[in-house]
Amino acid sequence: MLGNQTIERLQQIFSSSSQTYGGLTLDLHCNRFGPTALFQICECAVMTNRLEVLNLSGNRLTDACGSYLFTILQKCKALYSLNVEQCSITSRTVQKMADALHEGSALSHLSLGNNNPISGNTMLSLLSKLASLKRFSELSLTGIKLSKLMVDKLCVLAQSSCLSGFLLGGTYIGSGGATKLTEALSCASQELLRLDLSNCGLTTPDFSQLCTNLSQINIVDLNLGGNSFTLEECDAIRALLSNPQCSLRSLTLDRCNLGLAGTVGIIQALAGNDQLEELRVAENTNLALQRTLQYDEDAQDVSPGTDQNQRTNAEANDHIDPDKMEVPDSEDEEAVHEDTRAATGPDGSCASSCQRNSSSGCHAIQELADAIISAKQLKVLDLSRNGLSEEDIQSLYSAWASGPRGDGMARKHVAKEVVHFAVDGMNCCGLKPCCRRDLQM
């Protein structure tokens, strides 16, 4: 954890340097920098002349940094990427940032998410300024709730700028707002590389139209995680993946309440899709819990009958006349034992009953394995936190390692609840979220 003194030392180093050329990237995220650190940057001419990328996310800057951010945006002519996510800033600072922007600004990437409160008027002012920038291409507003007026202004930005990324996770834009935005994006000439609509409350009836719009945008990376989908939404996603126009290469559907059947259906839709390479469907079912509940139900079904049989046998034994007892021959005894095994299982317990009732779960796992085999183009598959047993994982990995992913190319990362399948050359986990380098940087 670095503090303000680190920037003071960096300032001394740069000030004593005679090098005045070359771009400068300052990645200072998740430290203990405050407004003083920004003051040091403003006071160093070498920094302001060379600074291209500034990442301050995760530092408690507060609104005391407003004037310094204003100065940085005005003085740093080469600055094209600024990240101030989760910096405890409010409308006051955001308005100063908007005031600092002008048509000649080089800014192309702005990350402003997880800062509250930010008023609607301030956001409208900022979006209007961003729409006037010639080079602006990527905006992150993660966690900032969007009003209808803000969505309308985002549509204007989408039509006036050559956007490559819209990160709107947790904005609760809804299916209606997302549909309106994707319609605006479909009119743009540039391909949208990334669209994050996670935790946005996407539901019917607009979701089908949203998926239709998504197939026309030529989007590459789509995140729909955290939206609770029904069978109707699952069918819309399957239709999107089956559409020949679909250009998705990465799709995230974590925590979407798909269930095992929904997950199987979506992977089955990839049989004719030769574009999608990465699919993440973590935390969509809990097979371990389902099996436990099934076992409890089976135990309840078996126990009453067993108790009744035991009571009936006990009553019958009380009235048996020893002189009238007959010893069964070996064939009769074997038939009785066969009937007992058929009713209660080979060990006299309800285990066999559980195995019979869990056959549907085994069948679903086999369907999932078959779907994985048919999705030949997949290079990364995340099945984490779905309650898969070791036997399930081994069965699914055998399917993954077949076909084009065979010949030693297949890889797996299994630890606790993590279940990642990948191939050589593909990183299944990447870096921690706070250390993941932006694709555009």
MOHU-V824555 format. One record per residue. N is the residue number from 1. PSI is psi in degrees with one decimal (999 if undefined). OMEGA is omega in whole degrees, 0 to 359 (* if undefined). D_FIRST is the distance of its C-alpha to the first C-alpha in whole Angstrom. Layout:
N_PSI_OMEGA_D_FIRST + N_PSI_OMEGA_D_FIRST
This chain:
1_111.7_182_0 + 2_153.5_181_4 + 3_-169.5_185_7 + 4_-29.6_181_10 + 5_-29.4_178_11 + 6_-42.7_179_10 + 7_-36.3_177_13 + 8_-43.2_179_15 + 9_-40.2_177_15 + 10_-39.4_179_16 + 11_-42.2_178_18 + 12_-40.9_180_20 + 13_-48.8_182_20 + 14_-36.6_181_21 + 15_-33.8_180_24 + 16_-7.8_181_25 + 17_142.5_178_26 + 18_-3.3_182_29 + 19_121.2_182_28 + 20_9.4_182_29 + 21_167.0_179_29 + 22_139.4_180_27 + 23_151.0_182_25 + 24_130.0_176_21 + 25_125.2_176_18 + 26_105.2_178_15 + 27_99.7_187_13 + 28_22.6_188_10 + 29_151.5_175_10 + 30_51.2_175_8 + 31_-156.6_182_5 + 32_36.7_179_6 + 33_143.9_177_9 + 34_-166.5_181_12 + 35_-30.4_180_16 + 36_-36.3_179_16 + 37_-40.9_179_14 + 38_-34.1_176_17 + 39_-41.2_179_19 + 40_-38.8_178_18 + 41_-42.9_181_19 + 42_-31.1_185_22 + 43_-8.0_182_23 + 44_109.7_184_23 + 45_-36.2_180_26 + 46_-42.7_179_25 + 47_-48.6_183_22 + 48_-29.5_179_24 + 49_-31.2_187_27 + 50_-13.8_187_25 + 51_124.4_179_22 + 52_-36.8_182_23 + 53_127.6_179_20 + 54_114.3_180_17 + 55_109.4_181_15 + 56_10.0_187_13 + 57_144.1_177_13 + 58_5.8_174_11 + 59_139.6_182_10 + 60_81.1_183_13 + 61_-37.1_183_15 + 62_178.4_182_18 + 63_-7.5_176_21 + 64_-14.2_181_21 + 65_-2.3_188_19 + 66_-48.6_182_23 + 67_-32.1_180_25 + 68_-39.4_176_22 + 69_-37.7_176_22 + 70_-46.0_181_26 + 71_-42.3_180_26 + 72_-43.6_181_23 + 73_-28.4_180_26 + 74_-39.0_186_29 + 75_-31.3_183_28 + 76_88.2_186_26 + 77_-25.3_183_29 + 78_-3.7_184_28 + 79_117.6_179_25 + 80_-11.3_181_26 + 81_123.9_180_23 + 82_126.0_180_21 + 83_112.1_177_18 + 84_36.3_178_17 + 85_143.2_175_17 + 86_51.7_181_16 + 87_12.7_178_15 + 88_37.9_176_18 + 89_157.3_183_20 + 90_-165.3_183_24 + 91_-35.0_183_27 + 92_-47.5_181_27 + 93_-40.7_181_25 + 94_-36.7_178_26 + 95_-37.9_177_29 + 96_-37.1_177_28 + 97_-42.8_179_27 + 98_-40.8_180_30 + 99_-29.1_183_32 + 100_-20.5_183_30 + 101_144.5_178_31 + 102_170.2_186_35 + 103_-28.9_182_37 + 104_0.0_181_36 + 105_141.7_180_32 + 106_-1.8_186_30 + 107_127.4_178_28 + 108_-21.5_180_29 + 109_125.9_177_25 + 110_125.9_177_24 + 111_118.3_188_22 + 112_3.9_189_22 + 113_163.5_176_22 + 114_37.7_171_21 + 115_127.7_181_21 + 116_151.5_357_24 + 117_146.5_174_27 + 118_118.7_186_28 + 119_159.0_179_32 + 120_-41.2_181_34 + 121_-39.3_179_35 + 122_-42.3_179_32 + 123_-38.9_178_32 + 124_-39.0_178_35 + 125_-44.1_180_35 + 126_-46.3_182_31 + 127_-35.3_177_33 + 128_-41.4_179_36 + 129_-40.7_180_34 + 130_-35.4_180_33 + 131_-20.6_181_36 + 132_-9.5_182_37 + 133_135.4_184_35 + 134_-29.8_186_37 + 135_-0.4_188_34 + 136_134.6_186_32 + 137_-17.6_182_31 + 138_132.6_182_28 + 139_132.1_175_27 + 140_119.4_178_25 + 141_30.5_184_26 + 142_127.4_175_24 + 143_0.7_178_25 + 144_116.0_183_27 + 145_131.4_185_30 + 146_131.9_175_33 + 147_173.5_179_37 + 148_-40.2_179_40 + 149_-38.0_178_40 + 150_-41.8_178_36 + 151_-42.4_178_37 + 152_-40.1_179_40 + 153_-33.7_175_38 + 154_-36.9_178_36 + 155_-37.9_177_39 + 156_-43.3_178_40 + 157_-40.9_180_37 + 158_-34.8_182_38 + 159_-27.6_185_41 + 160_-16.1_183_40 + 161_158.2_176_37 + 162_77.3_187_37 + 163_140.2_175_34 + 164_-9.7_181_33 + 165_132.1_175_30 + 166_111.2_181_30 + 167_101.9_188_27 + 168_26.8_179_29 + 169_135.2_177_27 + 170_14.0_179_28 + 171_-8.0_181_30 + 172_45.5_179_33 + 173_-25.1_178_35 + 174_164.9_181_38 + 175_-38.3_180_40 + 176_-47.4_179_42 + 177_-40.0_179_40 + 178_-37.4_178_38 + 179_-43.0_179_42 + 180_-40.6_180_42 + 181_-42.9_180_39 + 182_-30.5_175_40 + 183_-40.3_178_44 + 184_-38.8_181_42 + 185_-30.4_181_40 + 186_-17.7_178_43 + 187_-12.5_182_45 + 188_153.4_183_42 + 189_-27.9_184_43 + 190_144.6_178_40 + 191_137.6_177_38 + 192_116.1_183_35 + 193_-41.6_186_33 + 194_136.1_174_31 + 195_119.7_180_32 + 196_111.1_177_30 + 197_31.1_180_32 + 198_146.4_178_30 + 199_44.3_183_30 + 200_5.8_179_33 + 201_39.8_181_36 + 202_123.2_181_38 + 203_175.9_173_42 + 204_161.5_7_45 + 205_-4.2_186_47 + 206_-8.4_188_45 + 207_-37.7_179_43 + 208_-42.8_178_46 + 209_-36.2_177_46 + 210_-45.3_180_43 + 211_-36.6_176_43 + 212_-43.3_178_46 + 213_-40.4_182_44 + 214_-33.3_180_41 + 215_-15.9_183_44 + 216_-3.8_185_45 + 217_-14.2_185_41 + 218_39.5_180_41 + 219_148.6_183_37 + 220_-45.0_185_35 + 221_116.1_184_32 + 222_129.8_178_33 + 223_114.1_177_31 + 224_16.2_184_33 + 225_151.8_175_31 + 226_2.5_174_31 + 227_127.4_183_35 + 228_112.4_186_37 + 229_141.6_173_40 + 230_-175.7_180_44 + 231_-35.6_181_46 + 232_-43.5_178_47 + 233_-36.9_177_44 + 234_-41.1_178_44 + 235_-37.3_179_47 + 236_-38.8_178_46 + 237_-40.7_178_43 + 238_-40.6_179_45 + 239_-38.6_178_47 + 240_-45.1_182_44 + 241_-26.7_180_44 + 242_-12.7_182_47 + 243_125.8_180_48 + 244_-23.2_180_49 + 245_-10.7_183_47 + 246_124.6_182_43 + 247_14.1_181_41 + 248_135.8_172_38 + 249_-19.6_179_36 + 250_128.6_181_33 + 251_127.7_178_34 + 252_123.6_179_32 + 253_35.3_178_33 + 254_144.1_172_31 + 255_44.2_181_32 + 256_7.6_178_35 + 257_38.3_182_38 + 258_-30.6_188_40 + 259_169.0_181_41 + 260_-38.9_181_42 + 261_-41.8_179_45 + 262_-39.4_178_43 + 263_-44.6_178_41 + 264_-45.2_182_44 + 265_-40.0_181_46 + 266_-40.9_179_43 + 267_-34.6_176_42 + 268_-32.2_180_46 + 269_-12.9_181_46 + 270_-2.9_183_44 + 271_-36.8_180_47 + 272_11.9_182_49 + 273_119.0_182_45 + 274_15.4_182_44 + 275_-47.4_188_41 + 276_126.0_181_39 + 277_-25.7_183_36 + 278_127.7_179_34 + 279_127.6_179_34 + 280_116.1_182_32 + 281_45.0_181_34 + 282_149.5_172_31 + 283_53.5_177_32 + 284_-9.1_177_36 + 285_170.0_177_38 + 286_85.9_183_38 + 287_-34.3_180_40 + 288_-43.0_179_40 + 289_-41.7_180_40 + 290_-40.1_179_43 + 291_-37.4_178_45 + 292_-44.9_179_44 + 293_-38.3_179_46 + 294_-39.7_179_49 + 295_-43.0_179_49 + 296_-42.0_179_50 + 297_-41.5_179_52 + 298_-40.0_180_54 + 299_-39.8_179_54 + 300_-36.7_180_56 + 301_-36.4_184_58 + 302_-40.3_189_60 + 303_-49.0_182_60 + 304_-42.9_179_62 + 305_-38.7_180_65 + 306_-44.0_179_64 + 307_-41.9_180_65 + 308_-41.3_179_68 + 309_-40.7_181_69 + 310_-40.2_179_69 + 311_-41.5_180_71 + 312_-42.3_180_73 + 313_-38.1_180_74 + 314_-42.8_179_74 + 315_-40.1_180_77 + 316_-39.1_181_79 + 317_-30.3_180_78 + 318_-24.0_183_80 + 319_12.2_181_83 + 320_134.2_175_84 + 321_114.1_183_87 + 322_-32.1_183_87 + 323_-21.9_182_90 + 324_3.5_180_89 + 325_143.2_177_86 + 326_143.2_177_86 + 327_121.0_181_84 + 328_150.0_175_82 + 329_176.5_188_83 + 330_-34.7_181_80 + 331_-42.1_179_80 + 332_-40.6_181_80 + 333_-38.7_180_77 + 334_-36.4_179_75 + 335_-39.8_178_75 + 336_-44.6_179_74 + 337_-36.1_179_71 + 338_-42.2_179_70 + 339_-38.9_181_70 + 340_-43.1_179_68 + 341_-38.7_181_65 + 342_-33.6_184_66 + 343_-39.3_190_65 + 344_-5.8_182_62 + 345_162.9_186_61 + 346_-23.5_181_61 + 347_14.2_178_60 + 348_13.0_180_61 + 349_-171.3_179_58 + 350_13.3_184_57 + 351_-44.2_182_54 + 352_-35.8_177_57 + 353_-41.9_178_57 + 354_-41.3_181_53 + 355_-39.0_180_53 + 356_-42.7_182_56 + 357_-23.4_179_54 + 358_2.9_181_51 + 359_-30.0_178_53 + 360_-38.5_177_52 + 361_-41.4_178_48 + 362_-39.2_179_49 + 363_-39.8_179_51 + 364_-39.6_177_48 + 365_-39.2_178_45 + 366_-38.3_176_48 + 367_-40.9_179_48 + 368_-41.7_178_45 + 369_-43.5_179_45 + 370_-38.7_179_48 + 371_-40.1_179_46 + 372_-40.3_179_43 + 373_-40.4_183_46 + 374_-22.8_179_47 + 375_71.2_190_44 + 376_-23.4_186_44 + 377_-12.1_182_42 + 378_136.4_179_39 + 379_-17.8_176_36 + 380_129.9_177_33 + 381_122.5_180_34 + 382_114.3_179_32 + 383_25.9_186_34 + 384_154.1_172_31 + 385_41.5_175_31 + 386_10.7_177_35 + 387_26.7_180_36 + 388_137.6_176_38 + 389_168.7_178_39 + 390_-37.5_179_39 + 391_-41.1_177_43 + 392_-47.0_183_42 + 393_-42.1_181_39 + 394_-39.8_179_41 + 395_-43.3_181_44 + 396_-35.8_179_42 + 397_-34.4_176_40 + 398_-38.7_177_43 + 399_-41.3_180_44 + 400_-39.1_185_41 + 401_6.3_179_42 + 402_170.2_176_46 + 403_-138.6_184_47 + 404_-23.2_180_45 + 405_6.7_178_42 + 406_-160.2_178_44 + 407_36.8_175_45 + 408_5.7_181_41 + 409_-29.0_186_39 + 410_144.2_177_38 + 411_153.0_175_35 + 412_149.0_175_33 + 413_104.1_182_30 + 414_117.1_179_31 + 415_119.5_184_29 + 416_-114.9_182_29 + 417_3.4_180_29 + 418_125.8_175_28 + 419_98.3_180_31 + 420_129.4_171_31 + 421_138.8_181_34 + 422_-176.7_174_33 + 423_166.7_178_35 + 424_134.8_178_34 + 425_-7.8_179_32 + 426_129.9_179_31 + 427_115.5_186_27 + 428_-29.5_185_28 + 429_-40.1_186_24 + 430_-163.1_179_22 + 431_170.4_174_18 + 432_150.5_182_16 + 433_-38.2_182_17 + 434_-10.3_182_13 + 435_13.7_181_14 + 436_116.8_180_17 + 437_131.3_179_19 + 438_139.9_182_21 + 439_-24.5_184_25 + 440_-5.6_183_26 + 441_999_*_23
